Amino acid sequence: MKKWTAIMLVLVLLIFGSVIGFNLVKNHMMAQYFANMPVPTFPVAVQEVKANDWTPTIEAIGFIEPNQGLDISNETAGKVARIAFESGQQVQKNELLLSLDASVEQANLKASQGRMPATKANLDRMRSLYAKGTVSKGNLDDAEADYLQLAGQIESLQATIDRMNIRAPFAGQVGIRNVYLGQYLQAGSDIVRLEDTSVMKIRFTIPQTDLAQVKVGQQLHIYVDAYPNQPFSGTISAIEPAVSAQSGVVQVQAAIPNSDGLLRSGMFAKVQVLLPLLPQQIAIPQTAINFTLYGQTVYVVEPGKDEKGEALKDAEGKPVMVARQVVVHVGERKEDMAHILDGLKPGEQVVTSGQVRLSNGSHVKIMPDSLLTKPDTTPML
């Protein structure tokens, strides 16, 4: 029995020893394989960091308004007797646009004006007789009342006729007319839109934290979808004196010259308020910035070094380039560029494409950058 137990123990030890020995040999062979395996090299595109002037901006959005604009309408009802303008025409201040039929009012005016000489003569006669004591003060008062009543009637009829001749309150361009000759118009009917577009206005809001950076007369640019690559320059014309208690924003109004007539009221516009120029600033493409849980980083490409500080060489004797991860402090972003406040210095090369597979210390191979070629037109979102 003891002999059989000893044989079983020896067999168990041999089995476990062989398993352990196999695992040791396997791990040793795998370690040798990975140690002799070449370090992978990843292709990347890079861009050299340069210091240039940077103009910071305050960005906002708003809608364009005309310098002056209103819908022309009639104050009194009547039939359209004359239309003195064409759709889209430029008109001057006080230029006649439309006349309503005022034949009845004209006749009444002539009748009242016809009675005026006799009424005026009667008043003069009563004044003369009252001075001689021939008539009483009541007769003179009646004559004066008749004269003033008739004069007021004439003024009322003349004002009614004037209201039936609709004129442009200011110079500008009319839109598409909404009335026709002979049409009967109720009071307040929409006749045509009139706008002064020589100078356009845009109203937008900024946070109260930016209030100290804006002032009346400050330059700005606006961009509209109709002309996405053409900036329109203007100046801030007014700043609301009060801050909205609900949202904490301030309303700002700017004037945009529009002599070429490209801007139209109602257009949606992006606003960039220009702040003082910052010289020798670093800006890199936004595609170079990586977002991580501990901040925003970029990869800087530089010659690699071993543990002894000596330059790494490849099989052909060429320097090995490695990627080093750097934490950066990003400021303002404008179009496809980002303003770097801290973390980079001029002369360094940052990876702009191919950084998805990189980690700190990865070997890289610099390739021509064909992925960041800007399209002729910006894709619509």
Secondary structure, 3 states (H helix, E strand, C coil): CHHHHHHHHHHHHHHHHHHHHHHHHHHHHHHHHHHHCCCCEEEEEEEECCEEEECCEEEEEEEEEEEEEEEEECCCCEEEEEECCCCCCEECCCCEEEEECCHHHHHHHHHHHHHHHHHHHHHHHHHHHHHHCCCCHHHHHHHHHHHHHHHHHHHHHHHHHHHCEEECCCCEEECCCCCCCCCEECCCCEEEEEEEEEEEEEEEEEEHHHHHHCCCCCEEEEEECCEEEEEEEEEEEEECCCCCCCCCEEEEEEEEECCCCCCCCCCEEEEEEECCCEEEEEEEEHHHCEEECCEEEEEEEEECECCCCCECECCCCCECEEEEEEEEEEEEEECCEEEEEECCCCCCEEEEECHHHCCCCCEEEECCCCCCCCCCCCCCC
